[in-house]
């Protein structure tokens, strides 16, 4: 595609800013056509901020009036499926923020729309674009860890419920599992070679609450913050895959712990690896135990850096047909895992697929 990719954005809140800053970096490849948000002022602000031609409050109207090649869907989770399907049916390729949908059933409908449209549905698994992820994947693909049979991962916070739509289940679909767990479960599964889930066991707890009363510390909050909360504080899960490997995951927004922590540990037959909180490889050499710390610039995996690489990849896929690193099928498999953990937590039983 020699001409610029005509871009629209649906949802102009916080995460849209990360998308738009990244699109700005490749503005020579993108034509900024239209913004859309339920909040007219927010849509207008993003239009003026990034030089879009027009703004809307109804994505159906935008899609019917504008001829778009690509759309970023950055809405509340409950709009991911309908907005993405509408954009695909209108002839635009879609980059949909994580999680792909509210559940696997919605994700399946999105994939069906993708197939019928002949366009691309890419899922926003942005952590796949970090330099540390690239290094770990290359090491694993070259067999340095051997067979990966067990992974532990989590993102746990002492305090950090973002409030607003995030903690409103009818809009978000859940709490920290569907928000933070998406990143860590996908990253683990991606590094493992994308095995298929066969069963899941999980538990969720809502014993602490949103903790908006806490003073002396600050945390990230949604743009339309309020302290309504009907989602879990913490979720834990145990997942089995078709290759025999297992995954343990824990995620929390608010928990009585000493400090917040992000971790990802992979255990293989030849070596073990810690990707978070810092990258290290544990093995042996000449009958001696070894710990290896690769030299990788931390800035290469910064928040802005990984979004820039993700957006550049999306536009490359749309313009040149480059194979997608985060295809919709991976989003569906992730939604199955989330559904399984939530269903198990509700029923007290293992869920099999």
HELIX and SHEET records of a PDB file:
HELIX    1   1 UNK A   14  UNK A   25  1                                  12    
HELIX    2   2 UNK A   40  UNK A   50  1                                  11    
HELIX    3   3 UNK A   59  UNK A   65  1                                   7    
HELIX    4   4 UNK A   77  UNK A   79  5                                   3    
HELIX    5   5 UNK A   80  UNK A   89  1                                  10    
HELIX    6   6 UNK A  104  UNK A  117  1                                  14    
HELIX    7   7 UNK A  126  UNK A  129  5                                   4    
HELIX    8   8 UNK A  131  UNK A  141  1                                  11    
HELIX    9   9 UNK A  164  UNK A  167  5                                   4    
HELIX   10  10 UNK A  169  UNK A  172  1                                   4    
HELIX   11  11 UNK A  176  UNK A  176  1                                   1    
HELIX   12  12 UNK A  177  UNK A  181  3                                   5    
HELIX   13  13 UNK A  182  UNK A  191  1                                  10    
HELIX   14  14 UNK A  298  UNK A  301  5                                   4    
HELIX   15  15 UNK A  303  UNK A  320  1                                  18    
HELIX   16  16 UNK A  328  UNK A  347  1                                  20    
SHEET    1   A 6 UNK A  54  UNK A  56  0                                        
SHEET    2   A 6 UNK A  30  UNK A  36  1                                        
SHEET    3   A 6 UNK A   5  UNK A  10  1                                        
SHEET    4   A 6 UNK A  70  UNK A  73  1                                        
SHEET    5   A 6 UNK A  93  UNK A  97  1                                        
SHEET    6   A 6 UNK A 121  UNK A 124  1                                        
SHEET    1   B 9 UNK A 288  UNK A 292  0                                        
SHEET    2   B 9 UNK A 280  UNK A 285 -1                                        
SHEET    3   B 9 UNK A 272  UNK A 276 -1                                        
SHEET    4   B 9 UNK A 261  UNK A 268 -1                                        
SHEET    5   B 9 UNK A 148  UNK A 156 -1                                        
SHEET    6   B 9 UNK A 246  UNK A 252  1                                        
SHEET    7   B 9 UNK A 234  UNK A 241 -1                                        
SHEET    8   B 9 UNK A 197  UNK A 205 -1                                        
SHEET    9   B 9 UNK A 351  UNK A 352 -1                                        
END                                                                             
